[in-house]
Amino acid sequence: MTLVSTKQQELVHTAKKLFFKHGVKRVSVEEICQEAGVSKMTFYKYYANKADLAKAFLIEAADQGMEEYRTIMQQDISFAKKVQQLVQLELKNSEGLSQEFIRDIYQDKRLGLREVIEAKQLEFQTEILRDFEKAAQAGAIRKGIKSEFITYFLNKINEMAADEQLLLLYKNEQELIMELTNFFFYGLGIKDGNK
């Protein structure tokens, strides 16, 4: 999605800031417009409501994240170094994320945000799984791991990020997301005690 105007870009940028901090439901169109310095008429020129703006933001963020992923994966470095960069990318992209926003995405069906996230995940899944298959063939990760398991596990990670019980174990949402990301890439990190 290409944003067509500076005002539209400012609306999306402002939405990210406010939605990350307060969630979608707690933020009003008036607050978005005031913070972005645009009129409500301008807002409604681009978006039918704040859920549409949230969807636009999520699509833009997912597309940008995938471009950053591709840039990392195209580098001529080891898979381990690529994973380190992917973890850092996840850290950067989850900075400031609130439980309210995660809850709005995964639990409020009226907003339709979960469907947007899941559609983007499906869109990128083939490419990501192909990269992991190449890494397995090169011996960079365990061979024989089923791509269906990786897909299932990635979907579960999203559910776990929205789990309020699990979140209680961490200082904030970003810490939980980083724990899940690190666990996906590094597992328990068990070392052989004989070495």
ABEGO torsion letter per residue (X at the ends): XBBABAAAAAAAAAAAAAAAAAEAAABBAAAAAAAAGBBAAAAAAABABAAAAAAAAAAAAAAAAAAAAAAAAABBBBAAAAAAAAAAAAAAAABGBBAAAAAAAAABAAAGAAAAAAAAAAAAAAAAAAAAAAAAAAGABBBGBBAAAAAAAAAAAAAAAABAAAAAABABAAAAAAAAAAAAAAEAGBBBAAX
